[in-house]
Amino acid sequence: MATYIALATFTEQGLRTVKDTVKRADAVRESAPKYGVKVRDVFWTQGPNDVVLLCEAPDDATASAFTLAVASAGNVRCQTLRAFTRDEMDAILRKVV
């Protein structure tokens, strides 16, 4: 499975109900398997992003469907990044001519 990092920022709706953010994160983690995704960890952060999800998914389309579903609840906006392990990056670099 590929690794993805989802960077989330609270919407106005998400901020109004920020006290529920931990419960919402638990619900996201529980719903992930129905999309074929595993949420490895959730972090609340300082700076431009409010929440960071570390996920595994079989492909980009699956990861995108999952983060779109999360964002469609209206509490966060998401940006999804494909993350490469050291071994994956080694394989990529071997292809560089």
C-alpha positions in Angstrom: 0.0 0.0 0.0 1.1 3.5 -0.8 1.5 6.2 1.9 -0.4 9.5 1.8 -0.3 12.6 4.0 -3.5 14.5 4.2 -3.2 18.1 5.3 -6.4 19.5 6.7 -7.5 23.0 7.7 -10.7 23.7 9.6 -13.5 25.4 7.8 -15.7 27.9 9.6 -18.1 25.0 10.4 -15.2 22.9 11.8 -14.1 25.8 14.0 -17.6 26.3 15.4 -17.6 22.7 16.5 -13.9 22.3 17.2 -14.6 20.6 20.5 -15.8 17.6 18.5 -12.6 17.3 16.5 -11.3 14.2 18.3 -14.6 12.5 17.9 -14.7 13.4 14.2 -11.1 12.0 13.8 -12.2 8.7 15.5 -15.1 8.5 13.0 -12.8 9.2 10.1 -10.5 6.4 11.3 -13.4 4.0 11.6 -14.8 4.8 8.2 -11.5 4.5 6.4 -11.6 0.7 5.8 -14.8 1.0 3.8 -12.7 3.0 1.3 -9.8 0.6 1.4 -7.8 3.0 3.4 -5.9 2.6 6.7 -5.4 5.7 8.9 -2.0 5.2 10.6 -2.1 8.3 12.7 -3.8 11.7 13.2 -2.0 14.7 14.4 -3.3 18.2 15.4 -0.7 20.7 14.4 0.2 24.4 14.8 0.8 26.5 11.7 -1.0 26.6 8.4 -2.6 23.1 8.8 -4.8 22.1 11.7 -4.8 18.4 11.3 -2.4 15.9 9.5 -3.5 12.4 8.7 -1.0 9.7 7.8 -2.8 7.1 5.7 -2.2 4.0 3.5 -4.2 3.3 0.4 -3.7 1.0 -2.6 -3.7 3.9 -5.2 -4.1 7.6 -5.8 -7.8 7.3 -6.7 -8.7 5.5 -3.5 -6.8 8.0 -1.4 -8.5 10.9 -3.2 -12.0 9.3 -2.8 -11.3 9.0 0.9 -10.1 12.5 1.5 -12.9 13.9 -0.7 -15.4 12.0 1.5 -13.8 13.4 4.6 -13.9 17.0 3.3 -17.5 16.6 2.1 -18.6 16.6 5.7 -17.8 20.3 5.7 -15.5 20.5 8.7 -12.1 20.5 6.9 -10.5 21.2 3.6 -7.9 18.7 2.6 -4.8 18.6 0.5 -3.5 15.1 -0.2 0.2 14.3 -0.8 1.7 11.0 -1.9 4.6 10.2 0.4 7.5 7.9 -0.6 9.5 5.7 1.7 13.2 5.5 1.4 13.0 2.3 -0.6 10.5 3.8 -3.0 12.6 6.9 -3.4 15.7 4.7 -4.2 13.7 2.9 -6.9 12.6 6.3 -8.3 16.2 7.6 -8.4 17.4 4.5 -10.2 15.1 5.6 -13.1 16.7 9.1 -13.3 19.0 9.2 -16.3 
